[in-house]
Amino acid sequence: MKIQGIYGITVRPRSRITIKSGGSFQLTMASLRSFKSLERTSLYVETKKQKILLCSLIPCTRDQQLLNFTRLEGETVTFVIKGKNTVQLSGNYISLEDEPEPEPKRKKAKVDTKNNIEKNKKEKVGEKENIKVAEKRRDRDQQTESKRRGHAIDEKQVKTPESKRHDKATQDDRTVENKNQLKIKRHNQAVQDEAKQVKNKANEKVLQDEHIVDDIVSILKARGEPSEEDEDETITDVNSDTDDEYAE
């Protein structure tokens, strides 16, 4: 294998770069060209038969990665980016022992590489302009914020003692009103608690009386003595017999 030249290409997000190789080439390095996000950026290569993940790059952690990807003359491959960052590929044109060098196609590839370099330069200029605009906007915002704070301080210093006394009196009135409301609330709560206690005691007394009556009835039944309920039943039976005699 013989190295014949340098090969390079830039793959941007949301774009597909399809290459029909004019000569055999080998990719040796993938690196982040520029990044707008700190998320992972993955580089895939698609052929007629399969889709291969070449590498995954992460800004500030893994900015570049070595590759060993070779394609022969006439093969078509497509590079795809999954992520928000731009990836720069670099490698070499290679020549096998019995493979002639396709000189015209190599020149075309060099022209494409030059165009990519020009685009990269324009991107750098655009990024610098964006940085300058952002810095100017930040300085303007800081000046506006400083003026606003200074204006607020001036208004506070200009405030008259009379208005301060009025604010103090209003605050005292609110404090007294809050204290009165708190006293009323505590009094109402105490009355409610006392009423609940009286009601609970009355309920407990009723339950105790019912238990006492039940105990007395149980004792009388155990001795064989009639209780008030049994006497009521006896009186009812006697009255029913008397009614039958009158009926005859």
C-alpha positions as CSV (number, residue, x, y, z in Angstrom):
1,M,0.0,0.0,0.0
2,K,1.3,3.4,-0.9
3,I,0.1,6.8,0.5
4,Q,-0.5,9.2,-2.3
5,G,-2.0,12.3,-0.7
6,I,-4.1,13.8,2.1
7,Y,-7.9,13.3,2.2
8,G,-10.3,15.5,4.3
9,I,-14.0,16.3,4.5
10,T,-16.3,18.1,6.9
11,V,-19.6,16.6,7.9
12,R,-22.2,19.0,9.3
13,P,-25.4,18.2,11.3
14,R,-28.6,17.5,9.4
15,S,-26.6,16.8,6.2
16,R,-25.6,13.6,4.3
17,I,-22.3,13.6,2.5
18,T,-22.2,10.9,-0.3
19,I,-18.8,10.1,-1.9
20,K,-18.1,7.8,-4.8
21,S,-14.4,7.1,-4.4
22,G,-12.3,8.0,-7.3
23,G,-9.4,6.2,-5.7
24,S,-8.9,4.0,-2.6
25,F,-8.7,6.0,0.6
26,Q,-8.3,5.4,4.3
27,L,-9.8,7.5,7.1
28,T,-7.5,7.8,10.1
29,M,-8.9,10.6,12.3
30,A,-12.3,12.1,13.3
31,S,-12.4,15.3,15.3
32,L,-14.9,17.9,16.3
33,R,-14.6,20.9,13.9
34,S,-17.0,23.2,15.9
35,F,-19.7,22.5,18.5
36,K,-22.9,24.2,19.5
37,S,-23.9,21.5,22.1
38,L,-22.1,19.5,24.8
39,E,-24.1,16.4,23.9
40,R,-22.7,13.3,22.2
41,T,-22.2,13.5,18.4
42,S,-22.1,10.2,16.5
43,L,-20.7,9.6,13.0
44,Y,-22.2,6.9,10.9
45,V,-21.2,5.6,7.4
46,E,-23.7,4.0,5.1
47,T,-22.9,1.6,2.3
48,K,-25.2,-0.4,0.1
49,K,-25.4,-3.3,2.6
50,Q,-25.1,-1.8,6.0
51,K,-24.9,1.2,8.4
52,I,-21.8,1.4,10.6
53,L,-21.1,3.6,13.6
54,L,-17.6,4.9,13.1
55,C,-17.2,6.9,16.3
56,S,-18.9,9.0,19.0
57,L,-17.4,12.4,20.1
58,I,-18.1,14.4,23.2
59,P,-17.0,18.1,23.5
60,C,-14.4,18.8,26.2
61,T,-14.2,15.0,26.9
62,R,-13.4,13.2,23.7
63,D,-12.8,15.7,20.9
64,Q,-11.1,13.3,18.5
65,Q,-10.8,9.7,17.8
66,L,-8.5,7.5,15.6
67,L,-10.1,5.6,12.8
68,N,-9.2,2.7,10.5
69,F,-11.7,2.9,7.7
70,T,-10.7,1.9,4.1
71,R,-12.7,2.0,0.9
72,L,-11.5,0.9,-2.6
73,E,-11.9,2.8,-5.8
74,G,-15.4,3.0,-7.2
75,E,-17.2,2.3,-3.9
76,T,-19.9,4.7,-2.8
77,V,-20.3,5.7,0.9
78,T,-22.5,8.2,2.8
79,F,-21.5,9.9,6.0
80,V,-24.3,10.9,8.4
81,I,-24.1,12.9,11.7
82,K,-26.4,12.2,14.6
83,G,-26.0,15.2,16.9
84,K,-25.7,19.0,16.8
85,N,-21.9,19.4,16.2
86,T,-19.7,19.4,13.0
87,V,-17.1,16.6,12.5
88,Q,-13.9,16.9,10.5
89,L,-12.6,13.7,8.8
90,S,-9.0,13.3,7.7
91,G,-7.1,10.5,6.1
92,N,-5.0,9.5,3.1
93,Y,-5.4,8.4,-0.5
94,I,-3.7,5.0,-0.9
95,S,-2.6,3.0,-3.8
96,L,-2.4,-0.8,-4.0
97,E,0.5,-2.4,-5.8
98,D,-1.3,-2.9,-9.1
99,E,-3.7,0.0,-8.8
100,P,-3.0,3.0,-11.0
101,E,-3.6,6.4,-9.5
102,P,-6.7,8.2,-10.9
103,E,-5.1,11.6,-11.3
104,P,-8.1,13.6,-12.7
105,K,-10.4,12.4,-9.9
106,R,-7.7,13.2,-7.3
107,K,-7.6,16.7,-8.5
108,K,-11.4,17.0,-8.2
109,A,-11.2,15.7,-4.6
110,K,-8.5,18.3,-3.9
111,V,-10.8,21.1,-5.2
112,D,-13.6,19.8,-2.9
113,T,-11.2,19.9,0.0
114,K,-10.2,23.5,-0.8
115,N,-13.9,24.4,-0.9
116,N,-14.4,22.8,2.5
117,I,-11.4,24.8,3.9
118,E,-13.0,28.0,2.6
119,K,-16.3,27.2,4.2
120,N,-14.5,26.5,7.5
121,K,-12.8,29.9,7.3
122,K,-16.2,31.5,6.8
123,E,-17.6,29.7,9.7
124,K,-14.8,30.9,11.9
125,V,-15.4,34.5,10.8
126,G,-19.1,34.1,11.5
127,E,-18.5,32.6,14.9
128,K,-16.2,35.5,15.8
129,E,-18.8,38.0,14.7
130,N,-21.4,36.3,16.8
131,I,-19.1,36.4,19.8
132,K,-18.6,40.2,19.3
133,V,-22.3,40.8,19.0
134,A,-23.0,38.7,22.2
135,E,-20.3,40.7,24.1
136,K,-21.8,44.0,23.0
137,R,-25.3,42.9,24.0
138,R,-24.0,41.7,27.4
139,D,-22.2,45.1,28.1
140,R,-25.4,47.0,27.1
141,D,-27.5,44.9,29.4
142,Q,-25.1,45.4,32.3
143,Q,-25.1,49.2,31.7
144,T,-28.9,49.2,31.6
145,E,-29.1,47.2,34.9
146,S,-26.6,49.5,36.6
147,K,-28.6,52.6,35.6
148,R,-31.8,51.0,36.8
149,R,-30.3,50.2,40.2
150,G,-28.8,53.7,40.5
151,H,-32.2,55.2,39.8
152,A,-33.9,53.0,42.4
153,I,-31.3,54.1,45.0
154,D,-31.9,57.7,44.2
155,E,-35.6,57.3,44.6
156,K,-35.0,55.7,48.0
157,Q,-32.8,58.5,49.1
158,V,-35.3,61.2,48.0
159,K,-38.1,59.6,50.0
160,T,-39.3,62.2,52.6
161,P,-39.4,61.6,56.4
162,E,-43.2,62.2,56.4
163,S,-43.7,59.2,54.1
164,K,-41.5,57.1,56.3
165,R,-43.6,58.0,59.4
166,H,-46.8,57.2,57.5
167,D,-45.4,53.8,56.5
168,K,-44.4,53.2,60.1
169,A,-47.9,54.1,61.4
170,T,-49.5,51.9,58.8
171,Q,-47.2,49.0,59.8
172,D,-48.0,49.5,63.5
173,D,-51.8,49.5,62.7
174,R,-51.4,46.3,60.9
175,T,-49.5,44.7,63.8
176,V,-52.2,45.7,66.3
177,E,-54.9,44.3,64.0
178,N,-53.0,41.1,63.6
179,K,-52.7,40.7,67.4
180,N,-56.4,41.4,67.9
181,Q,-57.3,38.8,65.3
182,L,-55.0,36.3,66.9
183,K,-56.6,36.9,70.4
184,I,-60.1,36.4,68.9
185,K,-59.0,33.2,67.2
186,R,-57.5,31.8,70.4
187,H,-60.7,32.7,72.4
188,N,-62.9,31.0,69.8
189,Q,-60.7,28.0,69.9
190,A,-60.8,27.8,73.7
191,V,-64.6,28.0,73.7
192,Q,-64.8,25.2,71.1
193,D,-62.4,23.0,73.1
194,E,-64.4,23.5,76.3
195,A,-67.7,22.7,74.5
196,K,-66.2,19.5,73.1
197,Q,-65.0,18.5,76.6
198,V,-68.5,19.0,78.1
199,K,-70.1,17.0,75.3
200,N,-67.6,14.2,75.7
201,K,-68.2,14.0,79.5
202,A,-72.0,13.9,78.9
203,N,-71.6,11.1,76.4
204,E,-69.4,9.2,78.8
205,K,-72.1,9.6,81.6
206,V,-74.8,8.3,79.4
207,L,-72.7,5.3,78.4
208,Q,-71.9,4.6,82.1
209,D,-75.6,4.7,83.0
210,E,-76.5,2.3,80.2
211,H,-73.8,-0.1,81.4
212,I,-75.1,0.0,85.0
213,V,-78.6,-0.8,83.9
214,D,-77.4,-3.7,81.8
215,D,-75.4,-5.0,84.7
216,I,-78.5,-4.9,87.1
217,V,-80.7,-6.7,84.5
218,S,-78.1,-9.4,84.1
219,I,-77.9,-9.9,87.9
220,L,-81.7,-10.1,88.3
221,K,-81.9,-12.6,85.5
222,A,-79.2,-14.7,87.1
223,R,-81.1,-14.8,90.5
224,G,-84.4,-15.6,88.8
225,E,-86.1,-12.4,89.9
226,P,-88.2,-10.5,87.4
227,S,-86.9,-7.3,86.0
228,E,-88.9,-4.3,85.0
229,E,-89.0,-5.6,81.5
230,D,-90.3,-9.0,82.7
231,E,-93.0,-7.3,84.8
232,D,-94.2,-5.4,81.8
233,E,-94.5,-8.6,79.8
234,T,-96.5,-10.3,82.7
235,I,-98.9,-7.4,82.9
236,T,-99.4,-7.6,79.1
237,D,-100.2,-11.4,79.3
238,V,-102.8,-10.9,82.2
239,N,-104.6,-8.2,80.3
240,S,-104.8,-10.4,77.2
241,D,-106.5,-13.2,79.3
242,T,-109.1,-10.8,80.7
243,D,-109.9,-9.6,77.2
244,D,-110.5,-13.3,76.1
245,E,-113.0,-13.9,79.0
246,Y,-115.1,-10.8,78.2
247,A,-115.1,-12.0,74.6
248,E,-116.7,-15.3,75.6
